[in-house]
């Protein structure tokens, strides 16, 4: 089983996000949280929340992204 390569995944998710894929916002936030890059995670989580993703709210609260 091959491990997920975050850098490659993030690269493609950013392309999708910039093309209007709102699901990519959440996935980027989650990936950045896994890498403990919370400032980046906060940016994408806020975009996801604005797009109406309730899971992004949970992620935002779980990692206390407000403080970043």
C-alpha positions in Angstrom: 0.0 0.0 0.0 1.4 3.3 -1.0 1.2 6.3 1.4 -0.5 9.4 0.2 1.9 12.0 -1.0 0.6 15.1 0.5 2.6 17.5 -1.6 1.4 16.0 -4.8 -2.2 15.8 -3.5 -2.1 19.4 -2.4 -0.7 20.6 -5.7 -3.7 19.0 -7.6 -6.2 20.1 -5.0 -5.1 23.7 -5.3 -5.6 23.5 -9.1 -9.1 22.2 -8.5 -9.8 24.8 -5.8 -8.7 27.6 -8.1 -11.0 26.2 -10.8 -14.0 26.5 -8.4 -14.1 23.0 -6.8 -15.5 23.8 -3.4 -14.8 20.2 -2.2 -11.1 20.8 -2.8 -11.3 23.6 -0.2 -12.2 21.2 2.6 -9.7 18.5 1.4 -6.9 21.2 1.4 -7.8 22.2 4.9 -7.8 18.6 6.1 -4.5 17.9 4.4 -2.9 21.0 5.9 -4.1 20.0 9.4 -2.5 16.6 8.9 0.7 18.3 8.2 0.2 20.7 11.1 0.3 23.7 8.8 -2.5 25.3 10.6 -2.3 28.8 9.1 -2.8 27.3 5.6 -5.5 25.0 6.9 -7.3 28.0 8.4 -7.4 29.8 5.0 -9.0 26.8 3.2 -11.3 25.8 6.0 -12.8 29.4 6.0 -13.3 29.1 2.3 -15.0 25.7 2.7 -17.2 27.0 5.5 -18.2 30.0 3.4 -19.1 27.5 0.6 -21.5 25.7 3.1 -19.4 22.7 4.2 -20.5 21.7 7.7 -17.6 19.3 8.1 -15.2 22.3 7.6 -16.8 23.8 10.7 -16.0 20.7 12.7 -12.5 20.7 11.4 -12.1 24.4 12.2 -13.2 23.7 15.8 -11.3 20.5 16.2 -8.0 22.1 15.5 -8.9 25.4 17.0 -7.9 27.2 13.8 -9.2 30.5 15.1 -5.9 31.0 16.9 -3.8 30.8 13.8 
